[in-house]
Amino acid sequence: MQIPALPVELVDFKPEIGLILGSGLGFFADDRIEVVGRLPYDKIEGFPVSTVPGHAGQFVYGTLEGKRVICMQGRFHYYEGYRMADLTLPIRLMHRIGVHTLFVTNAAGGINLDYTPGDFMMLSDHINFLGTNPLIGWQGDEGVRFPDMTEVYDGALRARIRDWAKAHSVDLKEGVYLATTGPSFETPAEIRAFAALGADAVGMSTVPEAIVARTLNMRVLGISCITNAAAGISKTELSHEDVSETADRVRPQFADLLAAGVQLA
Ligand code: HPA
């Protein structure tokens, strides 16, 4: 598989920080970035083609807190039918043009009983429950074949963000994210099992991108927006609409946290 070429304007711009904006969090690019350019994914030859109507996305690049950033407004999910190597191609591409730090965001269900919808959780670690790995079958030269995963989410950067949160009275949680394929939500029995495995939150993304970023030795930071209590903990049925609604409600707080993270990176 080839890493696609990007327009010269974007390559010359030399973004240093990448942001993957998860479900309901794409607004960040429009609200907070001083936009220099946009690049729809379907204009990139060899890029995965969206299988879901309205699910197409774009790169938005510009400056934030004086840093050159590139955002993925819309990401690819395994449940959409992409191969792992394809859905993580954007990470390889961002690395190729100079991105050394990756912020990965997502919407997630809260398993930890201390979490309430609207909370933010910085990822301390993850559990790959996808049943596969994005490095399987990769034929290119870039990256370590057997990357170490002892500290996927950068400890020093997490400490700085933790301190910022404390200083600004932001109740930032920190915990373990477990990735499932979706797209069905979990059963209560699965959530009890995931809790026993040590998961604090559950979602359908992030882990593939984080693994590929680490094989490329990028610095990674993960932030979950806890949009709902996970199945069985929640007294009500789960729906994508409720997930989006919560993400929408905490927009300003999420944007402040992410912008602070970029500034501290
Ligand atoms: N489960 C899986 N993925 C999710 C959830 C959930 O409860 N909420 C948001 N994304």
Residues whose N, C-alpha, C, O or C-beta is under 5 A from the ligand:
A	BS01	HPA	A107 A108 G109 F185 V202 G203 M204 T227 A230 V243
